[in-house]
């Protein structure tokens, strides 16, 4: 059962907590290195220029 | 004992015209908000306002008002200078706050809904930036982050809290919780120190910008516990706790857990259940330390002379919550889910933290950065690493790294596209946001102004404006007001039926 399915049923009481734990522990460890080439393709071409031009004002 | 309470999230997005770094951010923010109003709510009155009647940003939870003369101009938010302001069909507020577009989610009753309407806000923000880009012919981009490496802007959580709870108790227990919460809720940042003068990576976007323990300000001398006290409810019954320490999360699960655990903490404090002595000797410097310590090796000093790690502080609260839930009978499903999730995350942070990249933002970002550093032998000076930091939060589906990871199945999502799209155009059904959102949907042309506490109808020049007070966040729900909206009444008949 996916987490989404589980939580959407959450108005009903007393769901088994084991089920919940199972639902959130079935994802494997993530090694990101196989995605770096793809990220290269998405990153702004001139990283230095991009970072310099990302200027924000303080907020809140 | 539960994670359920009235809550919501406000997000100030980063905004940029990359081709023109000198573009005025107030103007850009105004353009994106206006673009959304023009496209999505064309029937709205052009001069629709926010109703500031009961907003008191200078009221302090400690019980005194700051005089306007003493306040920094940036603290005065109850004068909108004619800037763009929308109340959306989902009950949210979308407007220009200082130099950022801000989405304030509708009031919800639980952390799952908070994460869902927060995700809806991201889509609304991205849609608006896209519309403004096409209207102005200039690419305008939006980012769900909290710093450009020099200054910070906020993501604030709001929780309704029992007024009878002494404020000192909130300060006592929330301070160590907030100082250490970033271990699972941080979004990660390249650069150490407010101006990033030291190279490296840290857990939180926000931590270095906090300089005080308790206070009213949000723009300067930022405090770990913010005392702003506009309850938007019966002030004798409730306060609104305005939490400003959090990072904006791309991970839906992180938002869910952040709101869920904080709500659990509040339940325990309201019940007077916590008795542990976790008062930090120097909370501000502890907050910086925790954020800078990706390996969880540092110990924090307590006032009682003992030392404790960030993970141990979290564990003390988890143990208390577990015992409390057991003592008070079985918790409801969502409360148990939050508690189990929290327990598992803190224990995995000790044993195999990188395996949490699929749900903890800072760990996913750190994985990408470490990947670059290893593959290319990069130092932290490599501008691509800073670019990764920023682009992690880019809301464009083709440019945003967190969104890319979600598509690749590397960051878990809690909600389907259908659910998020529904939350973009519909209010939650179990708070007054239902009434507000449905009024906006049904009577768009007749709403002169609205706010958290009110909806104001303009029924024509001959009659005075009708102000409908919505002072109770749990009234105006679908259960009680749905039948009125089902009748397809005219605005005048609707107002008459309300007895306004």
Interface residues (C-beta under 8 A of the other chain):
Chain A: X3 X4 X6 X7 X9 X10 X11 X12 X13 X14 X15 X17 X20 X21 X24 X25 X27 X28 X29 X30 X31 X32 X33 X35 X36 X38 X39 X42 X43 X44 X47 X48 X50 X51 X52 X53 X54 X55 X56 X57 X58 X59 X60
Chain B: X12 X14 X15 X16 X18 X21 X25 X97 X98 X99 X100 X110 X112 X147 X148 X149 X150 X151 X152 X153 X154 X156 X218 X219 X222 X244 X253 X330 X332 X333 X334 X336 X337 X340 X341 X344 X352 X354 X355 X357 X358 X359 X364 X367 X368 X371 X372 X374 X375 X382 X383 X384 X386 X387 X388 X390 X391 X398 X399 X401 X404 X405 X408 X410 X412 X413 X414 X415 X416 X419
